[in-house]
């Protein structure tokens, strides 16, 4: 669901208990252990996109991250697909190492960016896999150029920015729901500067219950001269992308849509002894089930080409929290495509 950053950021409150002493020696440069090759593709004037290629053989799969994330968020997930597929990831404009532009965040412009990458790499009729707000790029491409893709996979991405026939909840309802979610206190910059990226990753795991790739954390935060966590980077946010949202009422290609119903809240909220936090979490969960159930049903009824899967108690980052379930459903769906 389009309720994203509060859970990842909430994990950072555990950093204080994971502080490690600073060392005076200059750290060796960090290298992303994920087995990908990075390259850049120019898609617009002064805008080039980072493209990760994990290799593999078979049908091409192109992974698109949610708003606020980069392709590195798939660092751990993508290699699980390479035995059967050739896997790519694209970091959209304004995020991570991709070029910044003051405009061009409308759904169709972002979709055109993806098409430009496919053209440059000569990737023919891939399956597009989108997480969260990546769903609007999937729908944009499929509705305008259905011949360019073999199928679509919406990972917690089938919300109104991806499909809205007027019969389901609105984006405003989902955004209003986001404002009711329990919020953890943000860590101070001095806390972050004292923490290693390994400690930050452990903190996320303890608060969320799944591992957030270190490569993505290093995209989200600057690195200090000592090799530790610096200030949070300033990327284009979800709101910028939603300003260019369109209403897609028809998805004319085979699709798989995975919804988390109900969404699992962050562990820190579930484990809290604060009655106000627990009360807010309970109220949020009740409303969340109602809205997400409605959206999943509308998607299922309104998209005859789609298989809709509901995973109980999964996180919004469903491919991280429920990796085995998602891989199973993806492989089953992909086996049906010509």
C-alpha positions as CSV (number, residue, x, y, z in Angstrom):
1,X,0.0,0.0,0.0
2,X,1.2,3.5,-0.5
3,X,2.2,3.8,3.1
4,X,5.9,3.4,2.9
5,X,8.7,5.3,4.6
6,X,7.4,5.5,8.1
7,X,8.2,1.8,8.7
8,X,11.7,1.9,7.3
9,X,12.5,5.2,9.2
10,X,10.9,3.9,12.4
11,X,13.5,1.1,12.4
12,X,16.2,3.8,12.9
13,X,15.1,4.5,16.4
14,X,16.9,1.4,17.5
15,X,20.3,2.8,16.4
16,X,21.2,4.1,19.8
17,X,21.4,0.6,21.2
18,X,23.5,-0.5,18.3
19,X,26.1,2.3,18.4
20,X,29.7,1.2,17.7
21,X,32.8,3.3,18.4
22,X,34.4,5.4,15.7
23,X,37.8,4.3,14.4
24,X,40.4,6.7,13.3
25,X,41.7,4.8,10.3
26,X,40.4,5.6,6.8
27,X,37.9,2.9,5.8
28,X,38.3,0.9,2.6
29,X,35.8,1.8,-0.1
30,X,32.6,-0.2,0.3
31,X,31.6,-2.4,-2.7
32,X,28.1,-3.6,-3.2
33,X,28.2,-7.4,-2.9
34,X,25.0,-7.9,-5.0
35,X,26.1,-9.5,-8.3
36,X,25.0,-6.8,-10.7
37,X,26.7,-4.6,-13.3
38,X,25.8,-0.9,-13.2
39,X,25.5,1.2,-16.3
40,X,23.8,4.5,-17.2
41,X,21.3,5.2,-20.0
42,X,20.4,8.7,-21.2
43,X,16.6,9.1,-21.4
44,X,16.1,12.8,-21.7
45,X,18.0,16.0,-21.9
46,X,20.7,15.9,-19.1
47,X,18.9,12.9,-17.5
48,X,20.5,9.5,-17.4
49,X,19.2,6.6,-15.4
50,X,21.2,4.0,-13.4
51,X,20.4,0.5,-14.7
52,X,21.5,-2.6,-12.8
53,X,21.9,-5.9,-14.6
54,X,22.0,-9.0,-12.5
55,X,22.4,-11.3,-15.6
56,X,20.7,-14.6,-15.9
57,X,19.1,-16.4,-18.8
58,X,15.6,-16.6,-20.2
59,X,12.8,-14.1,-20.3
60,X,13.8,-10.5,-19.3
61,X,12.4,-9.1,-16.1
62,X,12.7,-5.4,-15.3
63,X,12.3,-4.4,-11.6
64,X,11.0,-0.9,-10.8
65,X,11.3,0.3,-7.2
66,X,8.7,2.2,-5.2
67,X,8.8,5.9,-4.7
68,X,11.8,6.9,-2.5
69,X,13.7,3.7,-3.3
70,X,16.3,2.9,-6.0
71,X,17.0,-0.3,-7.9
72,X,19.4,-1.3,-5.1
73,X,16.4,-2.2,-3.0
74,X,16.2,-5.4,-5.0
75,X,19.9,-6.3,-4.3
76,X,18.9,-9.4,-2.3
77,X,15.8,-10.3,-4.2
78,X,16.9,-10.1,-7.8
79,X,19.5,-12.8,-7.7
80,X,16.8,-15.3,-6.6
81,X,15.3,-14.9,-10.1
82,X,18.4,-15.1,-12.3
83,X,18.5,-19.0,-12.6
84,X,15.4,-18.7,-14.8
85,X,15.2,-15.0,-16.0
86,X,17.5,-12.2,-17.1
87,X,16.9,-9.5,-14.4
88,X,17.4,-5.8,-14.7
89,X,16.6,-2.9,-12.3
90,X,16.0,0.7,-13.2
91,X,16.4,3.7,-10.8
92,X,14.0,6.4,-11.9
93,X,15.0,10.0,-12.4
94,X,15.5,12.0,-9.3
95,X,16.6,9.1,-7.1
96,X,19.9,7.6,-6.2
97,X,22.6,7.8,-8.8
98,X,20.1,8.6,-11.6
99,X,20.0,12.1,-12.9
100,X,17.8,14.8,-11.3
101,X,15.4,16.9,-13.2
102,X,13.0,19.6,-11.8
103,X,10.1,18.1,-13.8
104,X,9.2,14.9,-15.7
105,X,7.6,12.9,-12.9
106,X,4.3,12.4,-14.5
107,X,3.3,8.7,-14.9
108,X,3.7,8.7,-18.7
109,X,7.0,10.6,-18.6
110,X,8.3,8.0,-16.2
111,X,6.9,5.2,-18.3
112,X,8.7,6.7,-21.3
113,X,11.9,6.7,-19.4
114,X,11.5,2.9,-18.9
115,X,10.8,2.4,-22.6
116,X,13.9,4.4,-23.5
117,X,16.0,2.1,-21.3
118,X,14.4,-1.0,-23.0
119,X,15.3,0.5,-26.4
120,X,18.8,1.3,-25.5
121,X,19.5,-2.2,-24.1
122,X,17.5,-3.9,-26.8
123,X,15.3,-5.6,-24.3
124,X,12.3,-7.2,-26.1
125,X,8.9,-7.6,-24.5
126,X,10.0,-8.0,-20.9
127,X,7.8,-8.6,-17.9
128,X,7.7,-5.4,-15.8
129,X,7.8,-5.9,-12.0
130,X,6.8,-2.8,-10.0
131,X,6.7,-2.2,-6.3
132,X,4.4,0.4,-4.7
133,X,4.4,3.6,-6.8
134,X,6.2,1.7,-9.6
135,X,2.7,0.4,-10.4
136,X,1.9,3.6,-12.2
137,X,4.8,3.1,-14.6
138,X,3.5,-0.4,-15.3
139,X,0.0,0.8,-16.1
140,X,1.2,3.7,-18.1
141,X,3.3,1.5,-20.4
142,X,0.8,-1.3,-20.7
143,X,-2.1,0.9,-21.6
144,X,-0.2,2.9,-24.2
145,X,2.1,0.2,-25.6
146,X,0.7,-3.2,-24.7
147,X,2.8,-4.8,-27.5
148,X,6.0,-3.7,-25.6
149,X,5.5,-6.0,-22.6
150,X,4.7,-9.6,-22.0
151,X,3.2,-9.1,-18.6
152,X,3.1,-7.1,-15.5
153,X,3.6,-7.9,-11.8
154,X,2.3,-5.4,-9.2
155,X,4.0,-6.0,-5.9
156,X,1.8,-4.0,-3.5
157,X,1.5,-1.7,-6.4
158,X,-2.1,-2.1,-7.6
159,X,-3.5,1.0,-5.9
160,X,-5.4,3.9,-7.4
161,X,-2.3,5.3,-9.1
162,X,-2.2,2.0,-11.1
163,X,-5.9,1.2,-11.5
164,X,-8.8,3.5,-10.8
165,X,-12.2,2.8,-12.5
166,X,-14.1,5.0,-10.0
167,X,-15.5,2.0,-8.1
168,X,-12.8,1.7,-5.4
169,X,-11.2,3.9,-2.7
170,X,-9.4,7.1,-3.7
171,X,-5.8,8.0,-3.3
172,X,-6.9,10.6,-0.8
173,X,-8.5,7.9,1.4
174,X,-5.2,6.0,1.4
175,X,-3.2,9.2,2.1
176,X,-5.5,10.1,5.0
177,X,-5.1,6.6,6.4
178,X,-1.3,7.0,6.2
179,X,-1.6,10.0,8.6
180,X,-3.3,7.8,11.2
181,X,-0.4,5.3,11.3
182,X,1.7,5.2,14.5
183,X,5.0,7.1,14.0
184,X,8.3,6.5,15.7
185,X,10.6,9.3,16.7
186,X,13.3,10.1,14.1
187,X,16.9,9.5,15.2
188,X,19.2,12.5,15.5
189,X,21.9,13.1,12.9
190,X,24.5,12.6,15.7
191,X,23.0,9.2,16.4
192,X,23.3,8.3,12.7
193,X,26.8,9.6,12.4
194,X,27.9,7.2,15.2
195,X,26.4,4.2,13.5
196,X,27.8,1.8,10.9
197,X,25.7,0.8,7.9
198,X,25.8,-2.7,9.3
199,X,24.3,-1.4,12.6
200,X,21.7,0.5,10.6
201,X,20.8,-2.7,8.7
202,X,20.5,-4.7,12.0
203,X,18.3,-2.0,13.4
204,X,16.0,-2.2,10.4
205,X,15.8,-6.0,10.8
206,X,15.0,-5.8,14.5
207,X,12.3,-3.2,13.9
208,X,10.8,-4.6,10.7
209,X,11.5,-8.3,10.9
210,X,13.2,-8.5,7.5
211,X,16.5,-7.4,6.0
212,X,16.7,-4.1,4.2
213,X,19.6,-4.3,1.7
214,X,22.7,-2.4,2.7
215,X,23.2,-1.2,-0.9
216,X,19.8,0.6,-0.7
217,X,20.6,2.1,2.7
218,X,23.8,3.6,1.2
219,X,21.7,5.1,-1.5
220,X,19.3,6.7,1.1
221,X,22.1,8.1,3.4
222,X,25.4,9.8,2.7
223,X,28.5,8.2,4.0
224,X,30.8,10.1,6.4
225,X,34.6,10.2,5.9
226,X,34.8,7.6,8.6
227,X,32.5,5.3,6.6
228,X,29.5,5.7,8.8
229,X,25.9,6.9,8.2
230,X,25.6,10.5,7.3
231,X,22.7,12.8,6.5
232,X,19.7,11.5,4.6
233,X,19.9,12.2,0.9
234,X,17.3,14.6,-0.6
235,X,15.4,12.7,-3.3
236,X,12.2,13.5,-5.1
237,X,9.4,12.2,-2.9
238,X,6.2,10.3,-3.4
239,X,4.2,13.6,-3.5
240,X,6.0,14.7,-6.7
241,X,5.2,11.5,-8.5
242,X,1.6,11.5,-7.4
243,X,1.1,15.0,-8.9
244,X,1.4,13.4,-12.3
245,X,-0.9,10.5,-11.5
246,X,-3.4,9.4,-14.1
247,X,-6.5,7.2,-13.9
248,X,-6.0,3.9,-15.6
249,X,-9.2,2.0,-16.2
250,X,-8.0,-0.8,-18.4
251,X,-4.9,-3.1,-18.2
252,X,-4.9,-5.1,-21.5
253,X,-2.0,-7.5,-20.8
254,X,-1.6,-10.4,-18.4
255,X,-1.0,-9.2,-14.9
256,X,-0.3,-10.5,-11.4
257,X,-1.2,-8.2,-8.5
258,X,-0.1,-9.1,-4.9
259,X,-1.7,-7.3,-2.0
260,X,-0.8,-7.5,1.7
261,X,-4.1,-7.9,3.6
262,X,-3.8,-7.0,6.4
263,X,-0.5,-5.2,6.3
264,X,1.8,-6.1,9.0
265,X,2.9,-3.1,11.0
266,X,6.5,-2.6,12.0
267,X,7.7,-4.8,14.9
268,X,8.4,-1.8,17.0
269,X,4.7,-0.8,16.9
270,X,3.5,-4.4,17.5
271,X,5.9,-4.8,20.5
272,X,5.2,-1.4,22.0
273,X,3.9,-1.2,25.6
274,X,2.7,2.4,25.0
275,X,-1.2,2.2,25.1
276,X,-1.4,5.1,22.7
277,X,0.8,3.4,20.1
278,X,-1.1,0.1,20.4
279,X,-4.5,1.9,20.1
280,X,-3.3,3.8,17.0
281,X,-1.9,0.6,15.5
282,X,-5.2,-1.3,16.1
283,X,-7.3,1.6,14.5
284,X,-4.9,1.8,11.6
285,X,-5.1,-2.0,11.0
286,X,-8.9,-2.1,11.0
287,X,-9.1,0.8,8.4
288,X,-6.3,-0.6,6.4
289,X,-8.0,-4.0,5.9
290,X,-11.2,-2.2,4.8
291,X,-9.5,0.0,2.2
292,X,-7.0,-2.5,0.9
293,X,-9.7,-5.3,0.6
294,X,-11.8,-2.9,-1.5
295,X,-9.0,-2.0,-3.8
296,X,-8.0,-5.6,-4.3
297,X,-11.5,-6.6,-5.2
298,X,-11.9,-3.7,-7.6
299,X,-8.6,-4.6,-9.3
300,X,-9.7,-8.2,-9.5
301,X,-13.2,-7.4,-10.9
302,X,-12.0,-4.6,-13.2
303,X,-8.9,-6.3,-14.8
304,X,-10.0,-9.6,-16.5
305,X,-6.3,-10.2,-17.4
306,X,-5.2,-10.2,-13.8
307,X,-4.6,-12.8,-11.1
308,X,-4.9,-11.2,-7.7
309,X,-3.1,-12.7,-4.7
310,X,-3.8,-11.6,-1.1
311,X,-0.9,-12.3,1.4
312,X,-2.0,-12.2,5.0
313,X,0.1,-10.2,7.4
314,X,2.8,-9.2,4.8
315,X,4.7,-5.9,4.9
316,X,4.3,-3.3,2.2
317,X,7.8,-4.4,1.1
318,X,6.2,-7.7,0.4
319,X,9.1,-9.1,-1.6
320,X,11.4,-8.6,1.4
321,X,9.1,-9.7,4.2
322,X,7.5,-12.6,2.3
323,X,10.2,-13.5,-0.3
324,X,9.3,-17.2,-0.6
325,X,5.6,-16.4,-1.2
326,X,6.3,-13.7,-3.8
327,X,8.8,-15.9,-5.6
328,X,6.3,-18.7,-5.7
329,X,3.5,-16.6,-7.1
330,X,5.8,-14.8,-9.6
331,X,7.2,-18.1,-11.0
332,X,3.7,-19.6,-11.2
333,X,2.4,-16.5,-13.1
334,X,5.4,-16.3,-15.4
335,X,5.1,-20.0,-16.3
336,X,1.7,-19.1,-17.9
337,X,3.0,-16.5,-20.3
338,X,3.8,-17.3,-23.9
